[in-house]
């Protein structure tokens, strides 16, 4: 199995594109804007140079819509979770965006998303394998990182990273969580039905479902029958991955 490794985006933060993007964020924040559409402000040529967003998006408290269509963005910073008014998140098509930060779940008003499903880790169409977090942790640009649950500030050596698939807006997405300890780990929900049901570290040993939407099936199968089968399948998958995780310790 070909498991890709993380390649953090090499964003040129001295160039015109990045500087103009930062100016745009300041402008939208100052004007209490409700839409964030950097391609319209930067132009397609400059926007094509953007591979991540600045952490200053945390200032966009009134933004309800994010449009990143046709971008080369590979990473969304966890500060997106501080955009409390966010209702619509549309990075489609963004083939380089393979996962999102768990902090996206803090956007409680978010009810619409449009993403490139096939590009996402663990998606039901291709089951794209998750990179391992054991020997290949992901680090943002910041010197420190905050717990995805309690928001406690930690060093990178203190954080424990996990993958989990959860429903966010219109889609089930692969999310990366940075956790400070067992108490915060215990607060995370089970993975979305039809996906790996537990927190995991990814890697070639991870067992995923077969291809296809887990809810597709003959019409003769009732919802109750499907629910029972999925519960049994998920439980078996959970036990198998827990066994694998223990053997890796």
Secondary structure, DSSP 8 states (H G I E B T S, - for coil): ------------SSSHHHHHHHHHHHHHHHTT-SEE-HHHHH-HHHHTT--B--GGGGG-TT--EEE-TT----B--GGGGG-TT--EEE--S-TT---EEGGGGG-TT--EEE--GGGSTT-TTT------SSSS----SSSSEE-TTT--EE-TTT-EEEEEEEEETTEEEEEEEEESSHHHHHHS----TTS--S-B--STT-----SS-TT---TTS-HHHHHHHHHHHHHHHHHHHHHHHHHH-
